[in-house]
Amino acid sequence: MGIFGALPLLHTLIWLFLSGSIWCQKAAVVNIGAVFTFNSVIGRAAKPAMEAAIADINADPNILSGTKVKLLMEDSNCSDFLGSVGALHVLEKEIVAIIGPQSSVVAHVISELVNGLQIPQVSYGATDPTLSTLQLPFFLRTTLSDSYQMAAMADLIDYYGWKEVIVIFLDDDYGRNGISSLGDELQKKMCRIAHGFGLPSLANLTKITEILNQSKLLGPRVYVVHVGPDPQLRIFTIAHKLGMLSSNYVWFATDWLATTLDSFSPTDLASLDILNGVVGLRPHTQESKGKKDLWNRLSKMQPKGLANSALNVYGLYAYDSVWVVARAVDKFLKENGNITFSSTGKVFGTSKSGIQLGRLKVFNGGSDLLRIIMQTNYSGLSGRIQFGEDRNIINGSYDVINIDQKEIRTVGYWFNYSGFSISPPEALTLKQKDSPLDQKLDIVVWPGGNSNIPNGWVIADAGKPLRIAYPRRASFVEFVTQVNNTNIVQGYVIDIFKAALKLIPYEVPYKFVPFGDGQVNPSYDELVQSVADNVFDAAVGDIAIVTNRTKVVDFSQPYITTGLIIVAPVKDSKSSAWVFLKPFTAEMWCVTGFSFVIIGIVIWMLEHRINDHFRGPPKRQIITMCLFSFSTLFKANQEATISPLSRMVMLVWLFLLLVITSSYTASLTSILTIQKLWSPIRGIDDLVASNVPIGYQVGSFAYDYLTQSLFIPRSRLVELHDPDDYEKALRLGPKGGGVAAIIDELPYLELFLSKTKEFGMIGQTFTRSGWGFAFQRRSRLAVDMSTAILRLSENGKLQEIHDTWFCKLGCPGQRGGEAEPDQLHLISFWGLYLLCGIISSTALFMFLLRIIGQYIRYQRQHRRSEVVTPTPIPSNTGCTQTIQSFMRFIDEKDEAIKNFFRAAHLRGAQSGEQLQRHSGGTKEKANLEVQLGTSSMNSG
């Protein structure tokens, strides 16, 4: 470039001729830019570290093959504007990469410039997570992104069980974006940032004092401070003066504190006294020989004034950043041979600052150099350097430090894959790094010198107790009421509230404030809204958790499950003289009685022709037929059956009787020995379908539910004000101007039934809800009260309080009316009845087939006979006569029919003359029929 300075005319000609052409940089020197604040905690460590890196690179013959690296540094002087100007200065000097800056704000500005000029930017101090966007492809960093640090901080907060924190941060890109990342990480842990305070700068002591005083009035006592390195420790100095570094406070600091403390000289460590109990994070770097050698070199340089602060981790990052660029340039030169730049194609002119904007040039090999840098994978002094797709270091780890008695103690480590451990990340195996470990840290000493974990929350102080509202009811005052002429508040709800408070791990000063005049029940929607409007801090009482209320306040876990239920008059089912009929329904009784009759008929038909017990005069046969099946029930005086078909039917019938009698006995025993309260009202469906009047409590949401959801006419609903109205209306009944039933919330009716035994609950609740305590949105006390209520439920205390108030005359739930008696239905036995019917029908069918076959055979034998029988059975007669003949045939004894067929067979076998055979056959047939006629007369 010197020839252009010596020959201005030639310079102009070449400029005009080569506009948009290419310049070649000598391979002997490679320029690298660096922009940072020299006189800062990070800058005082980074400057000598980078100079040492340049010296090491230029002295190493194995890298760059004789090409020297020149570091061009610009001082931003703690100014974002001057940092941007300094970046422009180095960018116009044909640099292949820029190291830094340490400021995230300046990094955003420079990143836009290097994108256009295609110059890789490697930062060792800008930790803003939003810099790793797709819009800034040339930005990389060797330091850890705050996304890692905020994940570690969120894990630390969650590790100790705190749910809400207060954050104090610098109100710039670095502070806002870091805290935003913290909020996202806390949300994953079901935690949150309760309050955030931004600082314009650390120099504004008045603002710091104002913020700290304001935060003292808030509930959370867990603070996270995210600012830049501050040797004066101004925030903690003021907090110490305000008494905020005492017991019950928790202070976390991001890595700025560790960076500041690492830069202190031994004489500055006296200031650690104000930091006792503070917990912070420090980027973890593995101990190595190279790290110790660099520390020794800088320590030796310190007396000469070349290094005026101790080496902190950002010095290591700066040292490694220079080496990352140098290694990449070395590989780039081997692949491409030289470094070239091209004009931006436009002369921007000269600014007032003296910057030749038109001299900014595009690095033609910028994309290739960026690709090579992204492939970096080696161990530097700060640890393993390997970039991910987001251009951040892949593995992030931190030391967890605790200041105790002016000493910085490492109480554990955090690794982005495995969480907390008391072993350093390099000591973990690959399997341990890839899977979460048992989270563990050493004992931490908190502010005030206590090793017990602080509560991290103060709900109120004695000077300003919580305002707890309670409803002054006109009825059902057992839930909550104020004792006359005193400030004492008592009741079922109050007992639960006080029992839950005893399980909360911190003191809660409070005072009860009445809501309502006690003449009428107050509006619970207005009570809840008063909590939302900060008129009260919380509200306790019989407050139903419904949708519209949950939109404005937070509720605790329900301390009682409630819902709408029916109460109606009940009576003892044992008092009836016909109680023995209750085991079976009417349908069951009818089917069972009919079965007895049918079985008697079937058995009579199967036994009549072969069993003398089933023969005789008609009256006797009818009695035998009716009593036979009933006698099987008692197994007494039972006639023996002969037919195999009858025995098959009896086998199934006796099994059916065994099941029926056993079930009947069990059901009757239950009815007679266990008290059953019965009501004609079976449930809500029967009540809705009827036209009887229904009572409800004034002001209850039951009215809206009955009219809008169940569509019950308003004319059927009767207003009731108190338990006396309930009792009077139920006793009068629907015919006396009262009601058939009352629908109200379960707890109210339990309290009502605890004083009377005439009424009972019908069925189960047909809506589901609960009562809880109302708190302002995002109140920590709501969470802790929910936990306490669950513990009361688990240890039985909640039920004990319930029984104390609602079971004075026996628990109402044990006196619930049955929808109907415990009866046995036909549907439970229809299978047995069906089986018995099939067997009986089959037996009867087989019997009829046999009889019909005998009758047809008998008729054939009769036609062959020429002898007139005493009781002729005509063959060519009408249908009626045929049926009558068949019925007479059935009525005959089976033995007589068999004798007839036997005689006919013998006649057919005899030999002789036809006349003799005919004469003998006729005579014998006549004799047989005479015998049959005589037998029929006797049986008739």
Buried (B, 14 or more C-beta within 10 A) or exposed (E): EEEEEEEEEEBEEBBEEEEEEEBEBEBEEBBBBBBBBBEBBBBBBBBBBBBBBBEBBBEEEEBBEEBEBEBBBBBBBBBBEBBBBBBBBBBBBBBBBBBBBBBBBBBBBBBEBBBEBBBBBBBBBBBBBBBBEEEBBBBBBBBBBBBBBBBBBBBBBBBBEBBBBBBBBBBBBBBBBBBBBBBBBBEEBEBEBBBBBBBEEBEEEEBBBEBBEEBBEEBBBBBBBBBBBBBEBBBBBBBBEBEBBBBBBBBBBBBBBBBBBBBBEEEBEEBBEBBBBBBBBBBBBBEBEEBEEBBEBBEEBBEEEBBBBBBBBBBBBBBBBBBBBBBBBBBBBEEEEEBBBBBBEEEEEEEEEEBBBBBBBBBBBBEBBBEBBBEBEEEBBBBBBBBEEBBBBBBBBBBBBBBBEEEBBBBBBBBBBBBBBBBBBBEBEEEBBEEEBEBEBEEBBBBBEBEEBBBBBBBBEEEEBBBBBBBBBBBBBBBBBBEEEEEEBBBBBBBBBEBBBEBBEBEBEBEBBBBBEBEBBBEBEEBBBBBBEEBBBBBBBBBBBBEEBEEBBBBBBBBBEBBBBBBBBBBEBBEBEEBEEBBBBEEBEEBBEEBBEBBBBBBBBBBBBBBEBBBEEEEEBEEBBBBBBBBBEEEEEBBEBBBEBBBBBBEBBEEBBEEBEEBBEEBBEEBEEEEBBBBBBBBBEBBEEBEBBBBBBBBBBBBEBBBEEBEBEEEBBBEBBBBEBBBBBBEEBBEEEBBBBBBBBBBBBBBBBBEBEEBBBBBEBBBEBBBBBBBBEEBBBBBBBBBBBBBBBEEEBBEEBBEEBBBEEEBBEEBBBBBBBBBBEBEEBEEBBEEBBEBBEEBBEBBEEEBEEBBEBBBEBBEEBEBEBBBEBEEEEEEEEBEEBBEBBBBBBBEBBEBBEEBBEEBEEEEEEEEEBBEBBBEBBBBBBEBBBEBBEEBE
